[in-house]
Amino acid sequence: MRKKTTTSWLVTGLGTVVSSLGALFRRRRLGAGILGFGLAHVLLGVLDMFRPKVRR
């Protein structure tokens, strides 16, 4: 259980770093793509935190 939460936090943190890099280059076309890529990682990391647990 702890590993799943840790992975979610790492994905969210990585997305935050990438989003901030994209925001620095937002005047260029590539910056918008980098920003979107980072925001997608933030969203996926947060959604993974709230995903229901499956027990076997």
C-alpha distance matrix in Angstrom:
0.0 3.8 5.5 5.4 6.7 8.8 10.2 11.1 12.9 14.6 15.9 17.1 18.8 20.4 21.7 23.2 24.9 26.3 27.4 29.3 31.0 32.0 33.4 35.5 37.1 37.3 41.1 40.7 39.7 36.9 35.4 34.8 32.9 30.8 30.1 29.1 26.8 25.0 24.9 23.4 20.5 20.0 20.1 17.6 15.1 15.6 15.6 12.2 10.8 12.6 12.0 11.5 8.8 10.5 10.8 13.2
3.8 0.0 3.8 5.5 5.3 6.1 8.6 10.0 10.7 12.3 14.4 15.5 16.4 18.3 20.0 21.1 22.6 24.3 25.6 27.1 28.8 30.2 31.5 33.4 35.1 35.6 39.4 39.2 38.4 35.6 33.9 33.6 31.8 29.4 28.7 28.2 25.8 23.7 23.8 22.8 19.6 18.9 19.7 17.6 14.4 15.1 16.0 12.8 11.0 13.6 13.8 14.2 12.0 14.1 14.6 16.9
5.5 3.8 0.0 3.8 5.5 5.0 6.1 8.6 9.9 10.4 12.2 14.2 15.1 16.2 18.2 19.8 21.0 22.3 24.0 25.7 27.0 28.3 30.0 31.8 33.2 33.9 37.6 37.1 36.2 33.2 31.8 31.6 29.6 27.1 26.9 26.3 23.6 21.7 22.3 21.0 17.6 17.6 18.6 16.0 13.1 14.7 15.5 12.0 11.2 14.3 13.9 14.8 12.7 14.3 15.1 17.0
5.4 5.5 3.8 0.0 3.8 5.5 5.2 6.3 8.8 10.0 10.7 12.4 14.3 15.4 16.6 18.5 20.2 21.2 22.4 24.6 26.0 26.9 28.5 30.7 32.0 32.3 36.0 35.5 34.4 31.6 30.2 29.6 27.6 25.4 25.0 23.9 21.5 19.8 19.9 18.3 15.3 15.2 15.6 12.9 10.3 11.7 12.0 8.3 7.9 10.8 10.2 11.5 9.9 11.8 13.5 15.8
6.7 5.3 5.5 3.8 0.0 3.8 5.4 5.1 6.3 8.7 10.0 10.6 12.2 14.2 15.4 16.6 18.5 20.0 20.9 22.7 24.6 25.6 26.8 29.0 30.7 30.9 34.7 34.6 33.7 31.1 29.3 28.7 27.1 24.8 23.9 23.2 21.1 18.9 18.7 17.8 14.7 13.8 14.5 12.6 9.3 9.9 11.2 8.2 6.3 9.6 10.4 12.0 11.2 14.0 15.7 18.5
8.8 6.1 5.0 5.5 3.8 0.0 3.8 5.4 5.2 6.2 8.7 9.9 10.4 12.2 14.2 15.3 16.5 18.3 19.7 21.2 22.7 24.2 25.6 27.3 29.1 29.8 33.5 33.3 32.7 29.8 28.0 27.9 26.3 23.6 23.0 22.8 20.4 18.0 18.5 17.9 14.4 13.8 15.4 13.6 10.0 11.6 13.4 10.6 9.3 13.0 13.8 15.6 14.7 17.1 18.6 21.0
10.2 8.6 6.1 5.2 5.4 3.8 0.0 3.8 5.4 5.0 6.2 8.6 9.8 10.5 12.2 14.2 15.4 16.4 18.1 20.0 21.2 22.3 24.1 26.0 27.3 27.9 31.6 31.0 30.1 27.2 25.7 25.6 23.6 21.1 20.8 20.3 17.6 15.7 16.5 15.3 11.7 12.0 13.5 11.0 8.0 10.6 11.9 8.9 9.1 12.7 12.8 15.2 14.5 16.5 18.5 20.6
11.1 10.0 8.6 6.3 5.1 5.4 3.8 0.0 3.8 5.4 5.2 6.2 8.6 9.9 10.6 12.4 14.4 15.4 16.3 18.5 20.2 20.9 22.3 24.6 26.0 26.2 29.9 29.7 28.7 26.1 24.4 23.7 22.0 19.8 19.0 18.2 16.0 13.9 13.9 12.9 9.6 9.1 10.2 8.2 4.7 6.8 8.5 6.0 5.9 9.7 10.4 13.3 13.5 16.0 18.5 21.1
12.9 10.7 9.9 8.8 6.3 5.2 5.4 3.8 0.0 3.8 5.5 5.1 6.0 8.5 9.7 10.4 12.3 14.2 15.1 16.5 18.5 19.8 20.8 22.8 24.7 25.1 28.9 28.9 28.4 25.8 23.7 23.4 22.2 19.5 18.4 18.4 16.4 13.6 13.9 13.8 10.5 9.1 11.2 10.3 6.5 7.9 10.8 9.2 8.1 11.7 13.4 16.2 16.4 19.2 21.5 24.2
14.6 12.3 10.4 10.0 8.7 6.2 5.0 5.4 3.8 0.0 3.8 5.4 5.1 6.0 8.4 9.8 10.6 12.2 14.0 15.4 16.7 18.2 19.8 21.4 23.0 23.9 27.6 27.2 26.8 23.8 22.0 22.2 20.6 17.7 17.3 17.5 15.0 12.4 13.6 13.5 9.8 9.6 12.3 11.0 7.8 10.4 13.0 11.2 11.1 14.8 15.8 18.7 18.7 21.1 23.2 25.5
15.9 14.4 12.2 10.7 10.0 8.7 6.2 5.2 5.5 3.8 0.0 3.8 5.5 5.1 6.1 8.6 10.0 10.5 12.0 14.3 15.4 16.2 18.1 20.1 21.3 21.8 25.5 24.9 24.1 21.2 19.6 19.4 17.6 15.0 14.7 14.3 11.7 9.5 10.6 9.9 6.1 6.8 9.2 7.7 5.2 8.6 10.7 9.4 10.4 13.7 14.4 17.8 18.3 20.5 23.1 25.4
17.1 15.5 14.2 12.4 10.6 9.9 8.6 6.2 5.1 5.4 3.8 0.0 3.8 5.5 5.1 6.3 8.8 9.9 10.3 12.4 14.4 15.1 16.3 18.6 20.2 20.3 24.1 24.1 23.5 21.1 18.9 18.4 17.3 14.8 13.4 13.4 11.7 8.7 8.9 9.2 6.0 4.4 7.4 7.5 4.7 6.6 9.7 9.6 9.7 12.8 14.4 17.9 18.9 21.6 24.4 27.1
18.8 16.4 15.1 14.3 12.2 10.4 9.8 8.6 6.0 5.1 5.5 3.8 0.0 3.8 5.3 5.0 6.4 8.7 9.8 10.8 12.6 14.3 15.3 17.0 19.0 19.7 23.4 23.5 23.5 20.8 18.4 18.7 17.9 14.7 13.7 14.6 12.9 9.4 10.5 11.8 8.6 7.3 10.8 11.2 8.4 10.2 13.5 13.1 12.8 16.1 17.8 21.1 21.9 24.6 27.1 29.6
20.4 18.3 16.2 15.4 14.2 12.2 10.5 9.9 8.5 6.0 5.1 5.5 3.8 0.0 3.8 5.4 5.2 6.2 8.5 10.0 10.8 12.3 14.2 15.7 17.1 18.1 21.7 21.3 21.1 18.1 16.1 16.7 15.3 12.1 11.9 12.9 10.4 7.5 9.8 10.6 7.4 7.7 11.3 11.2 9.3 12.0 14.7 14.2 14.8 18.0 19.2 22.6 23.3 25.6 28.2 30.4
21.7 20.0 18.2 16.6 15.4 14.2 12.2 10.6 9.7 8.4 6.1 5.1 5.3 3.8 0.0 3.8 5.5 5.1 5.9 8.5 9.8 10.3 12.0 14.2 15.4 15.7 19.5 19.2 18.7 16.1 14.0 13.9 12.7 9.8 8.9 9.4 7.5 4.1 6.0 7.2 4.7 4.8 8.4 9.1 8.3 10.4 12.9 13.3 14.3 17.0 18.3 22.0 23.2 25.6 28.5 30.9
23.2 21.1 19.8 18.5 16.6 15.3 14.2 12.4 10.4 9.8 8.6 6.3 5.0 5.4 3.8 0.0 3.8 5.5 5.1 6.2 8.7 9.8 10.4 12.5 14.6 14.9 18.6 19.1 19.2 16.9 14.1 14.3 14.1 11.1 9.3 10.8 10.0 6.2 7.2 9.8 8.0 6.4 10.0 11.7 10.4 11.5 14.6 15.4 15.6 18.2 20.1 23.7 25.0 27.8 30.6 33.3
24.9 22.6 21.0 20.2 18.5 16.5 15.4 14.4 12.3 10.6 10.0 8.8 6.4 5.2 5.5 3.8 0.0 3.8 5.5 5.2 6.4 8.7 9.9 10.9 13.0 14.3 17.8 17.9 18.4 15.8 13.1 14.3 14.0 10.4 9.7 12.0 10.8 7.4 9.7 12.1 10.1 9.6 13.3 14.5 13.1 14.9 17.9 18.2 18.5 21.4 23.1 26.7 27.7 30.2 32.9 35.3
26.3 24.3 22.3 21.2 20.0 18.3 16.4 15.4 14.2 12.2 10.5 9.9 8.7 6.2 5.1 5.5 3.8 0.0 3.8 5.4 5.1 6.2 8.6 10.0 10.9 12.1 15.6 15.2 15.2 12.3 10.1 11.2 10.4 6.7 6.7 9.0 7.5 4.8 8.1 10.1 8.8 9.5 12.7 13.7 13.3 15.4 17.9 18.4 19.4 22.1 23.3 27.0 28.2 30.4 33.4 35.6
27.4 25.6 24.0 22.4 20.9 19.7 18.1 16.3 15.1 14.0 12.0 10.3 9.8 8.5 5.9 5.1 5.5 3.8 0.0 3.8 5.4 5.0 6.1 8.7 10.0 10.0 13.8 14.1 14.2 12.1 9.1 9.3 9.6 6.6 4.5 7.2 7.3 4.4 6.0 9.1 8.9 8.6 11.5 13.4 13.4 14.7 17.2 18.4 19.3 21.5 23.1 26.8 28.5 30.9 34.1 36.5
29.3 27.1 25.7 24.6 22.7 21.2 20.0 18.5 16.5 15.4 14.3 12.4 10.8 10.0 8.5 6.2 5.2 5.4 3.8 0.0 3.8 5.4 5.0 6.4 8.9 9.7 13.2 14.1 15.1 13.3 9.8 11.0 12.0 9.0 7.2 10.5 10.9 8.0 9.5 12.8 12.3 11.5 14.6 16.7 16.2 17.2 20.0 21.2 21.6 24.0 25.9 29.6 31.1 33.7 36.7 39.2
31.0 28.8 27.0 26.0 24.6 22.7 21.2 20.2 18.5 16.7 15.4 14.4 12.6 10.8 9.8 8.7 6.4 5.1 5.4 3.8 0.0 3.8 5.4 5.2 6.7 8.7 11.9 11.9 13.1 10.8 7.8 10.1 10.7 7.4 7.2 10.8 10.7 8.7 11.2 13.9 13.5 13.7 16.7 18.3 18.0 19.7 22.2 23.1 23.9 26.4 28.0 31.7 33.0 35.4 38.3 40.6
32.0 30.2 28.3 26.9 25.6 24.2 22.3 20.9 19.8 18.2 16.2 15.1 14.3 12.3 10.3 9.8 8.7 6.2 5.0 5.4 3.8 0.0 3.8 5.4 5.2 5.9 9.4 9.3 9.9 7.9 4.6 6.3 7.4 4.7 4.2 7.9 8.6 7.7 9.6 12.3 12.8 13.3 15.7 17.5 18.0 19.5 21.6 22.9 24.1 26.2 27.6 31.4 33.0 35.3 38.4 40.7
33.4 31.5 30.0 28.5 26.8 25.6 24.1 22.3 20.8 19.8 18.1 16.3 15.3 14.2 12.0 10.4 9.9 8.6 6.1 5.0 5.4 3.8 0.0 3.8 5.4 4.9 8.5 9.9 11.2 10.4 6.6 7.6 10.0 8.2 6.1 9.6 11.3 9.8 10.6 14.0 14.8 14.3 16.6 19.0 19.3 20.1 22.5 24.2 25.0 26.9 28.6 32.4 34.3 36.8 40.0 42.5
35.5 33.4 31.8 30.7 29.0 27.3 26.0 24.6 22.8 21.4 20.1 18.6 17.0 15.7 14.2 12.5 10.9 10.0 8.7 6.4 5.2 5.4 3.8 0.0 3.8 5.7 8.1 9.4 11.8 10.8 7.4 9.8 12.0 9.9 9.1 12.8 13.9 12.5 14.0 17.2 17.5 17.3 19.9 22.1 22.1 23.2 25.7 27.1 27.8 29.9 31.7 35.5 37.1 39.6 42.7 45.1
37.1 35.1 33.2 32.0 30.7 29.1 27.3 26.0 24.7 23.0 21.3 20.2 19.0 17.1 15.4 14.6 13.0 10.9 10.0 8.9 6.7 5.2 5.4 3.8 0.0 3.8 5.6 5.8 8.3 7.4 4.5 7.6 9.8 8.5 8.7 12.0 13.2 12.9 14.6 17.2 18.0 18.4 20.7 22.7 23.2 24.6 26.7 28.1 29.2 31.3 32.7 36.5 38.2 40.5 43.6 45.9
37.3 35.6 33.9 32.3 30.9 29.8 27.9 26.2 25.1 23.9 21.8 20.3 19.7 18.1 15.7 14.9 14.3 12.1 10.0 9.7 8.7 5.9 4.9 5.7 3.8 0.0 3.8 5.3 7.1 7.6 4.4 5.5 8.8 8.6 7.7 10.5 12.7 12.6 13.4 16.1 17.6 17.8 19.5 21.9 22.8 23.8 25.6 27.5 28.7 30.3 31.8 35.6 37.6 39.9 43.3 45.6
41.1 39.4 37.6 36.0 34.7 33.5 31.6 29.9 28.9 27.6 25.5 24.1 23.4 21.7 19.5 18.6 17.8 15.6 13.8 13.2 11.9 9.4 8.5 8.1 5.6 3.8 0.0 3.8 6.7 8.5 6.7 7.9 11.2 11.7 11.2 13.7 16.0 16.3 17.0 19.6 21.3 21.6 23.1 25.4 26.5 27.5 29.2 31.1 32.4 34.0 35.4 39.2 41.3 43.5 46.9 49.2
40.7 39.2 37.1 35.5 34.6 33.3 31.0 29.7 28.9 27.2 24.9 24.1 23.5 21.3 19.2 19.1 17.9 15.2 14.1 14.1 11.9 9.3 9.9 9.4 5.8 5.3 3.8 0.0 3.8 5.5 5.3 7.1 9.4 10.2 11.0 13.1 14.8 15.8 17.1 19.1 20.7 21.7 23.2 25.1 26.4 27.7 29.3 30.9 32.5 34.2 35.3 39.1 41.0 43.0 46.3 48.4
39.7 38.4 36.2 34.4 33.7 32.7 30.1 28.7 28.4 26.8 24.1 23.5 23.5 21.1 18.7 19.2 18.4 15.2 14.2 15.1 13.1 9.9 11.2 11.8 8.3 7.1 6.7 3.8 0.0 3.8 5.4 5.6 7.0 9.1 10.3 11.4 13.0 14.9 16.0 17.3 19.3 20.7 21.8 23.4 25.2 26.6 27.7 29.4 31.4 32.9 33.6 37.4 39.4 41.1 44.5 46.4
36.9 35.6 33.2 31.6 31.1 29.8 27.2 26.1 25.8 23.8 21.2 21.1 20.8 18.1 16.1 16.9 15.8 12.3 12.1 13.3 10.8 7.9 10.4 10.8 7.4 7.6 8.5 5.5 3.8 0.0 3.8 5.5 5.2 6.3 8.6 10.0 10.7 12.5 14.4 15.5 16.9 18.7 20.2 21.3 22.9 24.8 26.0 27.2 29.2 31.1 31.7 35.5 37.1 38.8 42.1 43.9
35.4 33.9 31.8 30.2 29.3 28.0 25.7 24.4 23.7 22.0 19.6 18.9 18.4 16.1 14.0 14.1 13.1 10.1 9.1 9.8 7.8 4.6 6.6 7.4 4.5 4.4 6.7 5.3 5.4 3.8 0.0 3.8 5.4 5.1 6.0 8.6 9.8 10.6 12.2 14.2 15.5 16.5 18.3 20.0 21.1 22.7 24.3 25.7 27.4 29.2 30.3 34.1 35.9 37.9 41.1 43.2
34.8 33.6 31.6 29.6 28.7 27.9 25.6 23.7 23.4 22.2 19.4 18.4 18.7 16.7 13.9 14.3 14.3 11.2 9.3 11.0 10.1 6.3 7.6 9.8 7.6 5.5 7.9 7.1 5.6 5.5 3.8 0.0 3.8 5.5 5.1 6.2 8.6 9.9 10.5 12.2 14.4 15.4 16.4 18.3 20.0 21.2 22.4 24.3 26.1 27.5 28.5 32.2 34.3 36.3 39.7 41.9
32.9 31.8 29.6 27.6 27.1 26.3 23.6 22.0 22.2 20.6 17.6 17.3 17.9 15.3 12.7 14.1 14.0 10.4 9.6 12.0 10.7 7.4 10.0 12.0 9.8 8.8 11.2 9.4 7.0 5.2 5.4 3.8 0.0 3.8 5.4 5.1 6.1 8.6 9.9 10.5 12.5 14.4 15.3 16.5 18.4 20.2 21.1 22.5 24.7 26.3 26.8 30.5 32.4 34.1 37.5 39.4
30.8 29.4 27.1 25.4 24.8 23.6 21.1 19.8 19.5 17.7 15.0 14.8 14.7 12.1 9.8 11.1 10.4 6.7 6.6 9.0 7.4 4.7 8.2 9.9 8.5 8.6 11.7 10.2 9.1 6.3 5.1 5.5 3.8 0.0 3.8 5.5 5.1 6.2 8.6 9.9 10.8 12.5 14.4 15.5 16.7 18.6 20.1 21.2 23.1 25.1 25.8 29.6 31.2 33.1 36.3 38.3
30.1 28.7 26.9 25.0 23.9 23.0 20.8 19.0 18.4 17.3 14.7 13.4 13.7 11.9 8.9 9.3 9.7 6.7 4.5 7.2 7.2 4.2 6.1 9.1 8.7 7.7 11.2 11.0 10.3 8.6 6.0 5.1 5.4 3.8 0.0 3.8 5.5 5.2 6.2 8.6 10.0 10.6 12.4 14.3 15.4 16.7 18.4 20.0 21.5 23.3 24.5 28.3 30.2 32.3 35.7 38.0
29.1 28.2 26.3 23.9 23.2 22.8 20.3 18.2 18.4 17.5 14.3 13.4 14.6 12.9 9.4 10.8 12.0 9.0 7.2 10.5 10.8 7.9 9.6 12.8 12.0 10.5 13.7 13.1 11.4 10.0 8.6 6.2 5.1 5.5 3.8 0.0 3.8 5.4 5.1 6.1 8.7 9.8 10.5 12.2 14.2 15.4 16.4 18.2 20.2 21.5 22.3 26.1 28.2 30.2 33.6 35.9
26.8 25.8 23.6 21.5 21.1 20.4 17.6 16.0 16.4 15.0 11.7 11.7 12.9 10.4 7.5 10.0 10.8 7.5 7.3 10.9 10.7 8.6 11.3 13.9 13.2 12.7 16.0 14.8 13.0 10.7 9.8 8.6 6.1 5.1 5.5 3.8 0.0 3.8 5.5 5.2 6.5 8.9 10.1 10.7 12.4 14.5 15.5 16.6 18.8 20.6 21.1 24.8 26.5 28.2 31.6 33.6
25.0 23.7 21.7 19.8 18.9 18.0 15.7 13.9 13.6 12.4 9.5 8.7 9.4 7.5 4.1 6.2 7.4 4.8 4.4 8.0 8.7 7.7 9.8 12.5 12.9 12.6 16.3 15.8 14.9 12.5 10.6 9.9 8.6 6.2 5.2 5.4 3.8 0.0 3.8 5.4 5.1 6.4 8.7 9.9 10.6 12.5 14.3 15.4 16.9 19.1 20.1 23.9 25.5 27.6 30.8 33.1
24.9 23.8 22.3 19.9 18.7 18.5 16.5 13.9 13.9 13.6 10.6 8.9 10.5 9.8 6.0 7.2 9.7 8.1 6.0 9.5 11.2 9.6 10.6 14.0 14.6 13.4 17.0 17.1 16.0 14.4 12.2 10.5 9.9 8.6 6.2 5.1 5.5 3.8 0.0 3.8 5.4 5.0 6.2 8.6 9.8 10.7 12.3 14.2 15.6 17.1 18.4 22.2 24.3 26.6 30.0 32.6
23.4 22.8 21.0 18.3 17.8 17.9 15.3 12.9 13.8 13.5 9.9 9.2 11.8 10.6 7.2 9.8 12.1 10.1 9.1 12.8 13.9 12.3 14.0 17.2 17.2 16.1 19.6 19.1 17.3 15.5 14.2 12.2 10.5 9.9 8.6 6.1 5.2 5.4 3.8 0.0 3.8 5.4 5.1 6.1 8.5 10.0 10.5 12.1 14.4 15.7 16.3 20.1 22.1 24.1 27.6 29.9
20.5 19.6 17.6 15.3 14.7 14.4 11.7 9.6 10.5 9.8 6.1 6.0 8.6 7.4 4.7 8.0 10.1 8.8 8.9 12.3 13.5 12.8 14.8 17.5 18.0 17.6 21.3 20.7 19.3 16.9 15.5 14.4 12.5 10.8 10.0 8.7 6.5 5.1 5.4 3.8 0.0 3.8 5.4 5.1 6.0 8.5 9.8 10.4 12.4 14.6 15.2 18.9 20.4 22.5 25.7 28.0
20.0 18.9 17.6 15.2 13.8 13.8 12.0 9.1 9.1 9.6 6.8 4.4 7.3 7.7 4.8 6.4 9.6 9.5 8.6 11.5 13.7 13.3 14.3 17.3 18.4 17.8 21.6 21.7 20.7 18.7 16.5 15.4 14.4 12.5 10.6 9.8 8.9 6.4 5.0 5.4 3.8 0.0 3.8 5.5 5.2 6.2 8.6 9.9 10.9 12.9 14.5 18.2 20.0 22.6 25.8 28.5
20.1 19.7 18.6 15.6 14.5 15.4 13.5 10.2 11.2 12.3 9.2 7.4 10.8 11.3 8.4 10.0 13.3 12.7 11.5 14.6 16.7 15.7 16.6 19.9 20.7 19.5 23.1 23.2 21.8 20.2 18.3 16.4 15.3 14.4 12.4 10.5 10.1 8.7 6.2 5.1 5.4 3.8 0.0 3.8 5.5 5.3 6.1 8.6 10.1 11.1 12.3 16.1 18.4 20.9 24.4 27.1
17.6 17.6 16.0 12.9 12.6 13.6 11.0 8.2 10.3 11.0 7.7 7.5 11.2 11.2 9.1 11.7 14.5 13.7 13.4 16.7 18.3 17.5 19.0 22.1 22.7 21.9 25.4 25.1 23.4 21.3 20.0 18.3 16.5 15.5 14.3 12.2 10.7 9.9 8.6 6.1 5.1 5.5 3.8 0.0 3.8 5.5 5.1 6.0 8.7 10.1 10.4 14.1 16.0 18.1 21.5 24.0
15.1 14.4 13.1 10.3 9.3 10.0 8.0 4.7 6.5 7.8 5.2 4.7 8.4 9.3 8.3 10.4 13.1 13.3 13.4 16.2 18.0 18.0 19.3 22.1 23.2 22.8 26.5 26.4 25.2 22.9 21.1 20.0 18.4 16.7 15.4 14.2 12.4 10.6 9.8 8.5 6.0 5.2 5.5 3.8 0.0 3.8 5.5 5.1 6.5 9.1 10.1 13.7 15.1 17.6 20.7 23.3
15.6 15.1 14.7 11.7 9.9 11.6 10.6 6.8 7.9 10.4 8.6 6.6 10.2 12.0 10.4 11.5 14.9 15.4 14.7 17.2 19.7 19.5 20.1 23.2 24.6 23.8 27.5 27.7 26.6 24.8 22.7 21.2 20.2 18.6 16.7 15.4 14.5 12.5 10.7 10.0 8.5 6.2 5.3 5.5 3.8 0.0 3.8 5.4 5.2 6.8 9.0 12.5 14.5 17.5 20.7 23.8
15.6 16.0 15.5 12.0 11.2 13.4 11.9 8.5 10.8 13.0 10.7 9.7 13.5 14.7 12.9 14.6 17.9 17.9 17.2 20.0 22.2 21.6 22.5 25.7 26.7 25.6 29.2 29.3 27.7 26.0 24.3 22.4 21.1 20.1 18.4 16.4 15.5 14.3 12.3 10.5 9.8 8.6 6.1 5.1 5.5 3.8 0.0 3.8 5.4 5.3 6.3 10.0 12.5 15.2 18.6 21.6
12.2 12.8 12.0 8.3 8.2 10.6 8.9 6.0 9.2 11.2 9.4 9.6 13.1 14.2 13.3 15.4 18.2 18.4 18.4 21.2 23.1 22.9 24.2 27.1 28.1 27.5 31.1 30.9 29.4 27.2 25.7 24.3 22.5 21.2 20.0 18.2 16.6 15.4 14.2 12.1 10.4 9.9 8.6 6.0 5.1 5.4 3.8 0.0 3.8 5.4 5.1 8.7 10.2 12.7 15.9 18.7
10.8 11.0 11.2 7.9 6.3 9.3 9.1 5.9 8.1 11.1 10.4 9.7 12.8 14.8 14.3 15.6 18.5 19.4 19.3 21.6 23.9 24.1 25.0 27.8 29.2 28.7 32.4 32.5 31.4 29.2 27.4 26.1 24.7 23.1 21.5 20.2 18.8 16.9 15.6 14.4 12.4 10.9 10.1 8.7 6.5 5.2 5.4 3.8 0.0 3.8 5.7 8.5 9.8 13.1 16.0 19.2
12.6 13.6 14.3 10.8 9.6 13.0 12.7 9.7 11.7 14.8 13.7 12.8 16.1 18.0 17.0 18.2 21.4 22.1 21.5 24.0 26.4 26.2 26.9 29.9 31.3 30.3 34.0 34.2 32.9 31.1 29.2 27.5 26.3 25.1 23.3 21.5 20.6 19.1 17.1 15.7 14.6 12.9 11.1 10.1 9.1 6.8 5.3 5.4 3.8 0.0 3.8 6.3 8.9 12.2 15.3 18.7
12.0 13.8 13.9 10.2 10.4 13.8 12.8 10.4 13.4 15.8 14.4 14.4 17.8 19.2 18.3 20.1 23.1 23.3 23.1 25.9 28.0 27.6 28.6 31.7 32.7 31.8 35.4 35.3 33.6 31.7 30.3 28.5 26.8 25.8 24.5 22.3 21.1 20.1 18.4 16.3 15.2 14.5 12.3 10.4 10.1 9.0 6.3 5.1 5.7 3.8 0.0 3.8 6.5 9.2 12.7 15.8
11.5 14.2 14.8 11.5 12.0 15.6 15.2 13.3 16.2 18.7 17.8 17.9 21.1 22.6 22.0 23.7 26.7 27.0 26.8 29.6 31.7 31.4 32.4 35.5 36.5 35.6 39.2 39.1 37.4 35.5 34.1 32.2 30.5 29.6 28.3 26.1 24.8 23.9 22.2 20.1 18.9 18.2 16.1 14.1 13.7 12.5 10.0 8.7 8.5 6.3 3.8 0.0 3.8 6.5 9.7 13.1
8.8 12.0 12.7 9.9 11.2 14.7 14.5 13.5 16.4 18.7 18.3 18.9 21.9 23.3 23.2 25.0 27.7 28.2 28.5 31.1 33.0 33.0 34.3 37.1 38.2 37.6 41.3 41.0 39.4 37.1 35.9 34.3 32.4 31.2 30.2 28.2 26.5 25.5 24.3 22.1 20.4 20.0 18.4 16.0 15.1 14.5 12.5 10.2 9.8 8.9 6.5 3.8 0.0 3.8 6.5 10.0
10.5 14.1 14.3 11.8 14.0 17.1 16.5 16.0 19.2 21.1 20.5 21.6 24.6 25.6 25.6 27.8 30.2 30.4 30.9 33.7 35.4 35.3 36.8 39.6 40.5 39.9 43.5 43.0 41.1 38.8 37.9 36.3 34.1 33.1 32.3 30.2 28.2 27.6 26.6 24.1 22.5 22.6 20.9 18.1 17.6 17.5 15.2 12.7 13.1 12.2 9.2 6.5 3.8 0.0 3.8 6.7
10.8 14.6 15.1 13.5 15.7 18.6 18.5 18.5 21.5 23.2 23.1 24.4 27.1 28.2 28.5 30.6 32.9 33.4 34.1 36.7 38.3 38.4 40.0 42.7 43.6 43.3 46.9 46.3 44.5 42.1 41.1 39.7 37.5 36.3 35.7 33.6 31.6 30.8 30.0 27.6 25.7 25.8 24.4 21.5 20.7 20.7 18.6 15.9 16.0 15.3 12.7 9.7 6.5 3.8 0.0 3.8
13.2 16.9 17.0 15.8 18.5 21.0 20.6 21.1 24.2 25.5 25.4 27.1 29.6 30.4 30.9 33.3 35.3 35.6 36.5 39.2 40.6 40.7 42.5 45.1 45.9 45.6 49.2 48.4 46.4 43.9 43.2 41.9 39.4 38.3 38.0 35.9 33.6 33.1 32.6 29.9 28.0 28.5 27.1 24.0 23.3 23.8 21.6 18.7 19.2 18.7 15.8 13.1 10.0 6.7 3.8 0.0
